[in-house]
Amino acid sequence: MKNRSSNIIERIIEKAKKEHRAVNIYAHEYPDGDAIASSKTLEKVLQDNGIRARYIVKNPRVNNRYRTIVGETTSFKGRVSSDDISIILDSSTMGHMENKLFTFSRPENIFVIDHHKKQVGKPNIEDNLKLSSQNVCRISEASSTCEILAKNLKEAGLLNKEYATKLLVGVWTDTAKFKYIKQDTLELLSMLLNFGADFEKVRACLESKRSLSQEIGMADALLHTQRIKIGNTYLNYLGLDNKTVRDIEKKYGTKFIQKKVFKLMYTEDTSLAVAIAENVPGNFFCEFRSSEDLGNVDVFSLAASMGGGGHYNASGCSINSDKGIDKTSRDILTALTNQALSSLVGVKVPENTEYDIELKQILDSMDRFNKNLNPEKFKRIQELISLGARYESMYDEKISFQNFMVRNSVLTQIPDENLRDKRITFKLSKKFLEDMQSQYNYSPKDVLNQIELFKEIDVDYVSIMMPDGKSASIDSKGNISYYQRENNQK
């Protein structure tokens, strides 16, 4: 007979029903897609089983981007009871928690479900709370906490189309839409689709066009990027003091800038990316990313040494310091480069093999997981990865650092009065074009071709005009047109 008590979700449901307890769910601060989707899915599963359950978030600034799929996430203003069951999701340490109301529960009534690696020599949240190992489900090989929940729900016979769709949100966001594939992730995607997960609904939600104002704000921030050569690769670093962070947020509405660290990895030959933002005076929020294909640097160890955590190639921490952004960043970058140097010296950008080429062909045929998804392709991708194909490199379409900077520069040329407009016409000055030529070796024609960057931004029409009368426009469907107004040509 199956030992049902081995399934943590079944044990939580059984305990809540048998002991007539309510259940409170908690996740980390600044909750991302995985934290919100796993919390809201588990909340719904428990409610569907007749249990009073709620996702407890104290911070009124909740990210509700995913509400059309997982439901509204609202700020909690009530009280919790010491008799309640507490479930901690997607969090490895006490310092990462959004609030600590779960400490009112007795240890036997607290459960942890998480996919973050346990920090060697440092207490994890279950250590601090002195939890029994039976109350902890920590699987660092999983792509996301949503993956762990999906497998437990399937094993318990509870997985259905609604839950599968909600859980797909967390898997999607924590893998950057399957850019970062961990063990069994493709099998998980296949399983969720087989249970009816609405892939198109999730895509429509998560791939909705980005706000023009916030994109300009992010571009303004990214123009502070510094590129540091390490061996044959580069580290891209972005550091912002509190005044800059507040100015960008006030003007453009762009928040949590350090969380956009992945944008720093879009450029060619980039092995490391570091984003540090002083969101609160004297408190520096740090995010680290490394490329598995270029040096495969362990950024988790660095983050853990500074009281943070995460994953081998993606981690973060928060540092309190009165040294200011420049000195704090120098200390962090020195520690990182000292750690990374042995991995990066001598590293060469690898050449494509036959397996890389085949993998790219499969990804192209799927339009990077936008169409033609099927288990056979997932299986072949796994086989190619096991044969040495460089999945991350083949998935990405990298751009030059010069192109990265020109794109951001063009966005910041849009006048402030047009930040919230849907139809925009703006003119690039002769001085601006000369700067792009001297700084990045981009001709006026190359700059005009940046009209393509508006394909993913929420606008109806954009026209870029040049001093010599040339112009380019793009409509809401991504159609691009080029013009030459003879009467304006000088």
RACORNOR-V914568 format. One record per residue. N is the residue number from 1. RES is the residue in one small letter. PSI is psi in whole degrees, -180 to 180 (999 if undefined). Layout:
n->{N:N}
res->{RES:RES}
psi->{PSI:PSI}
This chain:
n->{1:2:3:4:5:6:7:8:9:10:11:12:13:14:15:16:17:18:19:20:21:22:23:24:25:26:27:28:29:30:31:32:33:34:35:36:37:38:39:40:41:42:43:44:45:46:47:48:49:50:51:52:53:54:55:56:57:58:59:60:61:62:63:64:65:66:67:68:69:70:71:72:73:74:75:76:77:78:79:80:81:82:83:84:85:86:87:88:89:90:91:92:93:94:95:96:97:98:99:100:101:102:103:104:105:106:107:108:109:110:111:112:113:114:115:116:117:118:119:120:121:122:123:124:125:126:127:128:129:130:131:132:133:134:135:136:137:138:139:140:141:142:143:144:145:146:147:148:149:150:151:152:153:154:155:156:157:158:159:160:161:162:163:164:165:166:167:168:169:170:171:172:173:174:175:176:177:178:179:180:181:182:183:184:185:186:187:188:189:190:191:192:193:194:195:196:197:198:199:200:201:202:203:204:205:206:207:208:209:210:211:212:213:214:215:216:217:218:219:220:221:222:223:224:225:226:227:228:229:230:231:232:233:234:235:236:237:238:239:240:241:242:243:244:245:246:247:248:249:250:251:252:253:254:255:256:257:258:259:260:261:262:263:264:265:266:267:268:269:270:271:272:273:274:275:276:277:278:279:280:281:282:283:284:285:286:287:288:289:290:291:292:293:294:295:296:297:298:299:300:301:302:303:304:305:306:307:308:309:310:311:312:313:314:315:316:317:318:319:320:321:322:323:324:325:326:327:328:329:330:331:332:333:334:335:336:337:338:339:340:341:342:343:344:345:346:347:348:349:350:351:352:353:354:355:356:357:358:359:360:361:362:363:364:365:366:367:368:369:370:371:372:373:374:375:376:377:378:379:380:381:382:383:384:385:386:387:388:389:390:391:392:393:394:395:396:397:398:399:400:401:402:403:404:405:406:407:408:409:410:411:412:413:414:415:416:417:418:419:420:421:422:423:424:425:426:427:428:429:430:431:432:433:434:435:436:437:438:439:440:441:442:443:444:445:446:447:448:449:450:451:452:453:454:455:456:457:458:459:460:461:462:463:464:465:466:467:468:469:470:471:472:473:474:475:476:477:478:479:480:481:482:483:484:485:486:487:488:489:490}
res->{m:k:n:r:s:s:n:i:i:e:r:i:i:e:k:a:k:k:e:h:r:a:v:n:i:y:a:h:e:y:p:d:g:d:a:i:a:s:s:k:t:l:e:k:v:l:q:d:n:g:i:r:a:r:y:i:v:k:n:p:r:v:n:n:r:y:r:t:i:v:g:e:t:t:s:f:k:g:r:v:s:s:d:d:i:s:i:i:l:d:s:s:t:m:g:h:m:e:n:k:l:f:t:f:s:r:p:e:n:i:f:v:i:d:h:h:k:k:q:v:g:k:p:n:i:e:d:n:l:k:l:s:s:q:n:v:c:r:i:s:e:a:s:s:t:c:e:i:l:a:k:n:l:k:e:a:g:l:l:n:k:e:y:a:t:k:l:l:v:g:v:w:t:d:t:a:k:f:k:y:i:k:q:d:t:l:e:l:l:s:m:l:l:n:f:g:a:d:f:e:k:v:r:a:c:l:e:s:k:r:s:l:s:q:e:i:g:m:a:d:a:l:l:h:t:q:r:i:k:i:g:n:t:y:l:n:y:l:g:l:d:n:k:t:v:r:d:i:e:k:k:y:g:t:k:f:i:q:k:k:v:f:k:l:m:y:t:e:d:t:s:l:a:v:a:i:a:e:n:v:p:g:n:f:f:c:e:f:r:s:s:e:d:l:g:n:v:d:v:f:s:l:a:a:s:m:g:g:g:g:h:y:n:a:s:g:c:s:i:n:s:d:k:g:i:d:k:t:s:r:d:i:l:t:a:l:t:n:q:a:l:s:s:l:v:g:v:k:v:p:e:n:t:e:y:d:i:e:l:k:q:i:l:d:s:m:d:r:f:n:k:n:l:n:p:e:k:f:k:r:i:q:e:l:i:s:l:g:a:r:y:e:s:m:y:d:e:k:i:s:f:q:n:f:m:v:r:n:s:v:l:t:q:i:p:d:e:n:l:r:d:k:r:i:t:f:k:l:s:k:k:f:l:e:d:m:q:s:q:y:n:y:s:p:k:d:v:l:n:q:i:e:l:f:k:e:i:d:v:d:y:v:s:i:m:m:p:d:g:k:s:a:s:i:d:s:k:g:n:i:s:y:y:q:r:e:n:n:q:k}
psi->{142:133:93:-25:-12:-15:117:-35:-41:-40:-37:-46:-46:-44:-44:-41:-46:-39:4:53:146:161:130:136:136:152:-173:167:158:59:134:-169:-40:-45:-47:-46:-42:-41:-46:-33:-47:-37:-46:-40:-47:-41:-40:-19:19:21:138:111:149:144:117:112:121:-33:125:-16:77:137:108:24:-30:9:-30:-18:-49:-12:163:137:115:159:135:130:5:-154:158:157:147:-14:-11:153:137:133:123:121:145:36:136:-24:158:-37:-20:-7:143:-35:172:33:-20:-19:-13:-21:151:150:-37:-13:14:133:148:129:117:158:8:147:140:136:119:129:-1:145:133:176:-35:-28:-45:-38:-4:52:150:145:-25:-18:9:130:92:113:95:-17:-17:148:-26:165:-32:-34:-43:-45:-42:-45:-37:-39:-40:-46:-34:-3:23:-13:133:-177:-43:-49:-40:-39:-44:-45:-29:-30:-48:-39:-44:-51:-38:-15:9:54:55:20:-39:104:126:178:130:5:-40:-36:-38:-46:-44:-41:-45:-41:-38:-29:7:12:131:87:-41:-37:-42:-44:-43:-34:-49:-21:20:148:146:151:132:-49:-46:-33:-38:-40:-42:-39:-41:-42:-44:-19:-11:0:134:143:121:125:131:107:-127:9:-177:151:125:126:134:120:128:130:174:-38:-44:-43:-46:-39:-44:-43:-41:-42:-42:-15:12:123:162:54:-36:-23:-14:22:-28:-27:-28:-14:0:-13:157:147:27:120:-27:149:137:128:125:124:129:75:-31:137:124:2:115:120:122:137:136:138:147:154:128:-30:-21:86:-30:54:139:97:-15:-45:-40:-48:-42:-37:-18:17:8:-152:-165:-126:171:-45:0:109:174:170:172:131:129:126:145:15:-13:167:-41:-50:-42:-45:-41:-42:-44:-47:-36:-44:-41:-47:-35:-39:-37:-19:-47:-29:-27:-26:125:-9:132:146:117:150:153:135:177:-32:-38:-44:-44:-40:-43:-38:-41:-45:-38:-41:-25:0:49:55:36:-21:170:42:129:156:-32:-42:-39:-43:-41:-36:-44:-41:-43:-38:-41:-24:-1:3:139:89:-49:-43:-39:-27:-41:149:91:152:163:156:-35:-43:-40:-46:-36:-43:-50:-36:-43:-44:-40:-5:-9:127:149:-35:-12:6:-32:16:157:-21:120:134:124:155:136:133:162:-39:-42:-45:-37:-39:-43:-34:-46:-36:-38:2:39:122:163:-37:-43:-40:-43:-33:-10:-2:-26:-25:-16:-2:-32:13:144:82:155:-32:135:136:129:127:142:158:-28:8:-13:149:161:145:159:139:-178:-18:1:9:128:138:146:143:159:112:103:-37:-15:-10:135:999}
